[in-house]
Amino acid sequence: MVDYETFFGNCYVDYVKDTEQWHQLRGKGIGGSDAGIVMNVSQYRTPYELWEEKTGKVKREFVTNEAIEKGNVLEPVMFELFKILYGNRYEVIDTKNISLSSKQFPFLRANLDGALINKQTGQKGVLEIKSTTIQNVSMLKKWKQDDLPITYYFQVLHYLYVTGFDFAIVYAILDIPWSNQQETRVVELNKADLEADIEILIKTERWFWNKVVTKTPPPFLEKRNKELI
């Protein structure tokens, strides 16, 4: 049994009992999936739309579709598969029932798919699991070997900062229906190589959260036209 408070020494640990509590905790700060929005690189939501949600001006709509449902089903399967394939290299720790927040900046939150310990070095890492449908060649190009789509990149940087861990691994399955193929990606990022980008991200997230606290809208007022995406 993992002592989460000790393992996540840089974080406050909340034990999540149900989905309602998870949503409540998520609303108290900026999570990993918000990082790309704050950086204004999301094709689905703007910083202003996120600000509206975080300030309570609008209630976020519950959205689901086939891709989301498939991802929810596959995540625990992929978690177990990662343990089987890479358990000789990493101790894989289940984190599905906990939510983390930074002790330095408690509004920075993290809900991890899993945590890792490198059995050779003892370094701690973040495990991020992705299951995505590649709809066109442009989307596939964003998954270049040893690279990530920009929103996922900022999500990982966010988690590395909140946890203070040394590395992250993104374990992804890409469904490519137009070519009847499926590809797997295992992308490792080392925090020591990413400090400059992490600093920019955290500065921007702190700026954004000040906008939330002071009820001052960010200067990105345009709304995405989702029909054009």
C-alpha positions in Angstrom: 0.0 0.0 0.0 1.4 3.3 -1.1 1.7 6.2 1.4 0.5 8.8 -1.0 1.2 11.8 1.3 4.9 10.7 1.5 5.2 9.7 -2.1 3.7 12.9 -3.4 5.7 15.1 -1.0 5.2 18.3 -3.0 1.4 17.9 -3.0 -1.6 18.0 -0.9 -3.6 14.8 -1.4 -7.4 14.5 -1.6 -9.0 11.1 -1.6 -11.9 11.1 -4.1 -15.0 9.2 -3.3 -17.2 9.9 -6.4 -17.5 11.8 -9.6 -19.2 14.7 -8.0 -16.3 15.3 -5.6 -13.9 15.0 -8.5 -15.7 17.8 -10.3 -15.8 20.0 -7.2 -12.0 19.6 -6.7 -11.4 20.3 -10.4 -13.2 23.5 -10.1 -10.9 24.8 -7.4 -8.0 25.3 -9.7 -6.2 24.7 -13.0 -5.8 21.0 -14.0 -3.6 19.4 -16.6 -6.3 19.4 -19.2 -6.7 23.1 -18.7 -3.0 23.9 -19.3 -3.2 24.0 -23.1 -6.3 26.2 -22.9 -4.6 28.7 -20.6 -1.7 28.7 -23.1 -4.2 29.5 -25.9 -3.2 26.5 -28.0 -6.4 24.5 -27.7 -8.5 24.2 -30.8 -11.7 23.6 -28.7 -11.7 26.2 -26.0 -10.3 29.7 -25.4 -8.8 31.1 -22.2 -11.9 33.3 -21.9 -14.3 30.4 -22.1 -12.2 28.6 -19.4 -12.3 31.8 -17.3 -16.1 31.9 -17.6 -16.2 28.4 -16.2 -13.7 28.9 -13.4 -15.4 32.1 -12.2 -18.8 30.4 -12.2 -20.3 32.6 -14.9 -21.2 29.6 -17.0 -21.6 26.0 -16.1 -19.5 23.6 -18.1 -21.7 21.4 -20.3 -21.3 17.6 -19.8 -20.0 16.4 -23.1 -19.6 12.8 -24.2 -19.2 11.1 -27.5 -17.9 7.8 -28.9 -14.3 8.8 -28.6 -14.6 9.9 -25.0 -16.5 6.8 -24.0 -13.9 4.6 -25.7 -11.1 6.4 -23.9 -12.8 5.9 -20.6 -13.1 2.1 -21.2 -9.6 1.7 -22.5 -7.8 3.7 -19.8 -7.8 0.9 -17.1 -7.0 -1.7 -19.8 -4.0 0.3 -21.0 -2.9 0.9 -17.5 -2.7 -2.9 -16.8 -1.1 -3.4 -20.2 1.6 -0.9 -19.4 2.3 -2.7 -16.2 2.7 -6.0 -18.1 4.9 -4.6 -20.8 7.1 -2.3 -18.7 6.8 -3.7 -15.2 10.4 -4.9 -15.4 11.5 -1.3 -15.7 9.0 0.6 -13.6 6.9 0.2 -10.5 3.5 1.3 -11.6 1.3 3.0 -9.0 -2.5 3.4 -9.2 -3.6 7.0 -8.6 -7.3 6.8 -9.8 -8.7 7.6 -6.4 -6.6 10.6 -5.5 -6.5 14.2 -6.6 -3.4 16.3 -6.1 -2.7 20.0 -5.6 0.6 21.9 -5.4 1.8 22.9 -1.9 3.5 25.9 -3.4 0.5 27.0 -5.5 -2.6 25.0 -4.4 -4.7 26.2 -7.3 -2.5 24.0 -9.6 -4.1 20.6 -9.5 -3.3 17.2 -11.0 -5.3 14.0 -11.6 -2.8 11.5 -12.8 -3.5 8.3 -14.7 -0.7 6.7 -12.8 2.7 7.3 -11.2 6.0 5.5 -11.8 9.2 4.6 -10.0 12.2 3.8 -12.2 13.5 0.5 -10.7 17.1 1.3 -11.7 17.4 4.9 -10.7 14.7 5.3 -8.1 13.4 8.4 -9.9 9.7 9.2 -9.8 7.6 9.8 -12.9 4.1 10.6 -14.2 2.2 8.1 -16.3 -0.2 9.7 -18.8 -2.5 7.4 -20.9 -4.0 8.5 -24.2 -6.4 6.8 -26.5 -7.2 8.9 -29.6 -8.8 8.6 -33.0 -6.6 10.1 -35.8 -9.1 11.7 -38.2 -6.7 12.9 -40.8 -3.0 13.2 -41.8 -2.7 16.5 -40.1 -3.6 15.0 -36.7 -1.1 12.1 -37.3 1.7 14.6 -38.0 1.2 16.0 -34.4 2.2 12.5 -33.1 5.6 12.5 -34.7 8.0 9.9 -33.2 9.1 11.0 -29.7 6.8 14.1 -29.9 3.3 15.0 -28.7 0.5 17.3 -29.7 1.0 20.7 -28.1 -2.0 20.4 -25.7 -0.7 17.1 -24.3 2.8 18.5 -24.0 1.5 21.3 -21.8 -0.5 18.8 -19.8 2.6 16.8 -19.0 4.6 19.9 -18.1 1.8 20.9 -15.7 2.0 17.5 -14.0 5.7 17.5 -13.8 5.6 20.9 -12.0 2.8 19.9 -9.6 4.4 16.6 -8.6 8.0 17.7 -8.8 8.8 14.4 -10.5 11.8 13.7 -12.7 10.1 12.3 -15.8 6.9 11.5 -17.5 5.8 8.8 -19.9 2.9 9.2 -22.3 1.5 5.8 -23.3 -0.8 6.2 -26.3 -2.8 4.1 -28.7 -3.7 5.9 -32.0 -6.6 4.5 -34.0 -6.3 5.4 -37.7 -9.6 4.3 -39.2 -9.0 5.8 -42.7 -6.0 3.5 -43.1 -7.3 0.6 -41.0 -4.3 0.8 -38.7 -3.5 1.2 -35.0 -0.2 2.5 -33.7 1.3 2.7 -30.2 3.4 5.6 -28.9 5.6 5.6 -25.8 7.0 9.1 -25.3 9.3 9.9 -22.4 10.0 13.4 -21.3 12.7 14.4 -18.8 11.9 17.4 -16.5 15.6 18.6 -16.6 15.2 19.2 -20.3 12.0 21.2 -20.0 12.6 23.7 -17.3 12.4 26.8 -19.5 9.0 25.7 -21.0 7.7 24.7 -17.5 8.6 28.2 -16.2 6.7 29.9 -19.0 3.7 27.6 -18.4 3.6 28.2 -14.6 3.9 32.0 -15.1 1.0 32.0 -17.5 -1.1 29.8 -15.2 -0.5 32.1 -12.3 -1.4 35.1 -14.4 -4.6 33.3 -15.5 -5.6 32.3 -12.0 -5.2 35.9 -10.8 -7.7 36.8 -13.5 -10.1 34.2 -12.0 -9.6 35.4 -8.5 -10.0 39.1 -9.4 -12.9 38.4 -11.8 -11.0 40.1 -14.6 -11.5 38.5 -18.0 -8.4 37.6 -20.0 -7.9 39.4 -23.3 -8.8 36.4 -25.5 -12.5 37.1 -26.1 -13.0 35.2 -29.3 -14.9 32.0 -29.1 -14.0 28.9 -31.0 -16.3 27.9 -33.8 -16.5 24.2 -33.1 -18.3 23.5 -36.3 -15.2 24.5 -38.2 -12.9 22.2 -36.3 
